Amino acid sequence: MELLWLLVGIAIGAIATSACWFSWNYAKQRQERRFRKRSRHVFKAKSIHSLKSWAQKVQQNIRKEVAESVDNGGERLLWGKIVELSPIGYIQVDQDNRLAVCNQKAATMMGIANHQQGLIRKPFLLQLIRSYELDHLVEQTRTRKQGSQVDWVFHPAIPDPVDPVPQVGRPTRAYSIYLGLGQIGIFLVDRQEAVTITQQRDRWTSDIAHELKTPLTSIRLVAETLEPRVDPAARIWVERLLGEIERITKLVQDLLELGQMDVGIESVLHLSEVNVASIVGSVWATLEPLANRKQVKLKYIGEEQLIWQLDESRIYRLLLNLLDNSIKHSPSLQSITIKTSVVDSNLQIETIDAGEGFPEEALPHIFDRFYQIDPSRTRSGLERGGSGLGLAIVRQIVTLHKGAIAARNHPETGGAWITITLPYPNPATEKLQGSEQLRN
């Protein structure tokens, strides 16, 4: 009779855990469907590739106009109407950085009043649009003679300094094209709605994680209480239940950590002088029992006394996620390589394994949240496929350190090759930037 009640308790725990997981997963998928549906109305091109294709057609048209020495008023008038009715903003500057073309959409986004009358006197770009990012994009495009892209938050100039009115920043994306003869065309996309949707999604995810944390803790306590009282033959079911609870608890913790990093970037970053080799050794010591099961070894290449300013706890988590992934996807009797070096005054960390690598179509999405290369592939027990949050956390930590991360396949091993570049923070520069932000 006692065993029956124990099994009933285990079943209730398993049902509760499954219900939590399936409800969370259903809600997540529903939210993602709503997100995709709303995102279609943000920008119909759906991707920067569509924008590039359109930009190339525009570029061919304008180059043809520049090359023609004869005046063709009809075609120019038609082209002017197309630009004016464009669903996204478009501006064009000449070789002297004077504004030559500006449609109504761009004028609205950049806060330009009476733009048609203003274009008659051909003002300089910075006279109408006070944006360092936009000015830098123009110079970069003119120097390289090829298009580029930049995302930034545009802050309109205060119209009346005597009676200042707070101006709301507008998330903006700009894509430039080189038109020849020093002329630059720039397409402007308002990303406010897309950013708002992303923030709502992240806030919703964090709220769900908080709600799941308490019932998971209760279920775990019940299962741990039942484990020593169960007959040894039935104990495997309790162990399996605990494994599933541990997996979902880790997923919830990852979601909470991502939410915390989204909310307060500067407040959670605690920099100190850290020995990179020492952190690598500590992380491997933690993962060594898992590596020993597959007889996977670590090969470290780099200085033993490489000191850098880092947030030690977050870099520890970064390396833990990377090495954990490498161990899971490495064949038995293989080695994982970590290279550390200083390149152009930046710390470079490379992880290389001998696993199956990344499919080419998956490379642009490797660091996206909840992205899994092959969701149909699952593993049994504790080796089940991950949540798709490990590499998203890695990218977030790199972003906090103002660094860059890239994923590709190694030409020799064929496995995953992830390269992380972290700048060395300059305290004086950081302090100056903080003061400027306070003044703004």
N, C-alpha and C positions, 0 to 999 in steps of 0.2 A: 504493500500500500504506500509506503514511504517513497519507494522508487517511482511509483506512478505519479505521485504529487511532484516529485522532482522533475520528471519528464514533462509534466504539464507546465511547470515553471519555466523550463528551458524553452518549450514551444511558445509560451507567451512572450518570452524575451526575444526569441527569433522573429516572431510575427511583428512585435513592436519595432525591432530594428529594421526589418524589411519595409514596414509601413513608413517609417521616417525616411528611409532612403528613396523609396519609390515616389513618395509625395514630393520630396525635394527635387528629384530628377524630373518628374512631370512638370513641376512648377518652373524649373530651369528651362526645359525645352519649350514650354509655352511662352516664357518671357523672351527666349531667343527668337521664336517665330514672330512675336510682336515687334521685336527689335528690327528684324530683317524687313518686315512689312513697312514699318515707319521709315527705315533707312532708305527705301526706294524713293521716297518722296523728298529726301534731303538733297539728293543729287542723282539725276536720272542716268548719268553716265556709268554709275556703279563702281567704277575703278579709274585709276589714273591712266590706265592704258587707253581707255576710251577717250579721255581728255587729250592724251598725246596724239591719238589718231586724228581727232578733230583739229588739234593745234597744227599738225603737219599739213592738213588741207588748207588751213588759214594761211600758213606760212607760204605755201606755193602760190596762193592768190596774191598775197602782198608782194612777194618777190617779183611776180610778173608785172605788178603795177610799178614797182621801183625801176625795173629794167626798161619799161616802155618810156620813150621820150615824148611820144605824142600824147595829147590830152584826150582822154576818152571819158567824157563827163557822164554818160549814161551808166557805164559799168561802175564808176566810182560812186555814183549816187546809190546804185543798187547795193554795193558792198557796204556803204555807210548805213543803209537801212538794216542790213543783216546784223551788223555789229550792234546797232542800237537796240534791236529786238532780241539779242542773245540772252539766254536764260542765266548766264553767269557774267560777272564783270569782266571788262576788257579795257586795258589802257595801253597806249603806245607812246614811246619817247623816241626823239631823234638822237643824232650823234652828240648833241650838246646837253642831253638829259632834259630837254624841253618837252612838255606834255603836248602831243600832237593829236591823240585820239583818246576819248574817254566816253564810254556809253553810260546810260542812266543807271544801270545796275551797279557799276563801279563807283559812280558818284554818290549813290546812296550808301554803299558800304563804307566808303572812305570819308563821308561827311563833307562832300564838295557841293557848295551851293552855286546855282547858275553856271553849271560847268560848260554849257554850250557858248555862252558869252565869254567866259574866261579863256576858252581855247583860242579865241581870236588873237589875243596878245601872246599866246604860246609861253606860259609861265614855266619856270623850272619845276621839276617833279617835287622837290622838297618844299617848295613854296605852298603847295596845295596838300601834299600828303607827308606829314612828319613821321616817317618810319625809317629807322636805320636798317631794318631787315629788308625792306623793299628796295632801298637804295643799294644795299650790298648785293642783292640778287641781280639788279641791273648791271652793276660793274662786273660781277662774276660772269654773267652771260656774255657781256661784250668782250671780256678778256679771253674766255675759253671758246667763244663763237659756237656755243651749243647750249641747249636748254637746260634748266635746272628747276628745282622745286624747294619751297620753304614753307613751314608751318609756324605761325606765331600768333600772339594775341595783339591785335591792333588797338591802340588807345587813341581815340580822336583828340585833337588839340582843343584846349579850353577856349571857347569863342570869346569870352570876356574876362580877362585876367582880373579886372577890378571886382567883378561879381562872379566868381568862379562857381560853376555848376559841375558836380561830380559826373565824370564821363565813364560809361560802362565799356570795358574792353570787349572786343569782338574776335573770337577765334577765327583765323583766316588762313587759307591756303593759297599760295601763288605759284603758278607754273609759267616759266618764261620761255620764249623762243627767240632765236637770233634771226633777224630779217634781212641782214646785209646792210652795208654802208653805215654801220654803227647804230642802226635802229633796232629797238627791242620791243617786242610785244609781250604783254603779261596778262594771263587769265587769272581772275580772282574768284575764289569760292568761299561763301559764307558757311562756316562749320559750326555755328552756334547750336543749331538743333541737334546735330550729330553728337556734339560734346555733351549736351544736356541729356540725351538718351543714354549715353555711356555712363554718365554720373548716376542716373537713376538706376541703371542696371547694376552698377557696383554697389550702390546703397542697398538695393534689394537683396543682392547676394550676401552682403554682410549681415543684414537683418535675419535672413534665413539661417545663416551659420550660428548666430546667437541663439535662435530658437531651438536648434537641434542639439546644442551643447548640453543642456540640462537633462533632457530625456536619455541621451546616450550615456551620460555619467550614471544615471540611475540604473539603466539596464546592465551596465558593466558591473556595478556593485552587486546586483542580484545574481549575475552569472558567476562572479568570483565567490560569492557565498555558497552557491550550489555546488561548485566544482569539487571540494573535498568530501562532500556527502554523497556523491554519485558513485554507483558501482563502477569499478575500473573498466569494465567492458563498455559502459556507456559514456565514459569520460571524454572520449574523442569528440562527441557531439558538443560538449561544453567548450572544449578547446577550439573547435571550429567556430562556435558562436562568438567566443572571445576574439578570435582572429578577425571576424567580420566587423565586430564593434571597433576594434583597433583601427581597421582600415577606414571606416567612416569617420572615426574621431580624428584621424590624421587629415582627412579631406576637409573637415570642418575647421581644424586648426590652420590649414593652408589658406582657406578662404578668409578667416579672420585676420591672418597676417597680411594678406594682400590688401584687405580693406584698411588696415592701419597704415600701411605704406601709402595708400592712395590719399588718405586724409591729411597726414602731417609729414611732409617730406623732410624739411629741415630739422624738425624737432626730434625725430627718431634717429638721426645720424650722429653717432658719437665717434669722432676720429681720434686715433692715437697712433703712435709709432709701433708698427707690427712687423714681426719677422714672418715673411710669407712662407718660407720653408717649414717653420714651426707649426703654422696652421695646417699646412698640407699633412704633416705627420700626425697631428691630433685627429684630423678628420679620418685619415686612413686607419688609425687605431680603433676608432669607433666602428668602422665598416669592415674591419678585418675578419670577424667571424663570418659575415656574409660572403666575403671574398674567398675564404678558406674552403667553403663548401664546393666552389667551382674551381679551386686551385688557381685563382687569378692573382697576379702579382702587380705591384705598383712600381713604375720606373720614373724616378724624379730627375729632371734635368734642369739645372739652374744653380745659382749661388746659394750657399747655405746661410749666408747672412745678408739677405736682401730685405732691407727695411723700407717700409712704405707707410704713408698715412692712410689708414683704413678704419672702417667700423668693424672691429674684430668679430663680433657676434654675427653680423650679417655676412661677412665674407666666409665665416665658418659654415653658415647655412648654405651659401652659394656653392662652395666646394662639396658640401655634403650631398646636395641635390645632383650635381654633375657626376660625382663619382658613383653615387648610388645608381644612377641611370646607366653608367658605363659598365658597372658590375653586372647588372641585370641583363644587358644585351651583349656581353662578351662571351665568346665560347670558352669552354674549359681549357685550362693550361695555357691561357694567353696572358698578356700583360697590358696594363693601362698606363699611358705615358702622360705625365704632367710636365710642361715646360714653362719656366718663368724667366723673363728677361726684361731689360729696359730698352725700349725702342723709341727714339725721338722724344726722350724725356717722359715717356709713358710706361707704366707697368703693363706687361703683356703676359697673360696666362692662357696657355693652350692645353686642352685635354683631348687626347687621341685614344680611341679604343679600336678593337679589331672585330666589332660586331657587324651587323648587316647594313649599317649606315642609314642615311635618310633618302627616301625617294625624291627625285628632282621636283615633282609637283608639290611636295610637302615642305620644302625648304622655306618658302615665304611665310609659312604659318607655324613654324616650329615653336615659336615663343608666344603664340596666342593662348589665351586661357581656355581650358577644357579641350584643347586640340589633341587628338590622338591619331597617330599615323594610320593605324588599322584598328578601328573599334571592334571589328569582328573577332580579332584575336584576343583570347583571354587565357589566363593561366589559372590553375587550380590553387585553392588555399590561399596562403599568404603571398604567393607569387602572381596573383592576379594582376592584370594590367592596371596602371596607375590612373590618377584622376585627370591628368593633363594640366596640372598646376605647377609641377616642379620647375620646368623651364620658364614658365611665366614669372615665378618668384625670382629666379635667377636674373632675368632681364630687368625686373623691377629694382633689384638690389644694384645692378650695374647702373641703371638710370639715376638712382639716388647718389651714386658716386660720380655722376656726370661723365660716365664712360660709354663705351660702345661694345656691342657683342655681335658676333656673326657665326653662322653654322654652315658647314659644308661637309663633304666626304673626303677623307684623306686619300691621296692618290696611291699610297703604298699599302696601307692596311685595309682600305675600303670601308673602314668604320667611321663613326661620327668624329668630327673635328670641329671643336668649338673654340673660338678665339675671343678673349676678353681683353679690352684695352682700358686702363684706368689712369687718369691723369694724377699728377702729384699736386694736392691742393696747396695753393699759396696763401698763407694766413692773411697777408696784407691785402691781396686781391679779394679774398672772401669778405674781409671786413669792409673794404671799399664798396663792393657790390651790395652788401647789406645796407650800408648807409644810403646808397642811391635809391634802393627799393623803399626805404623809409621816407625819403624825401618825396618820392613819386606818389 
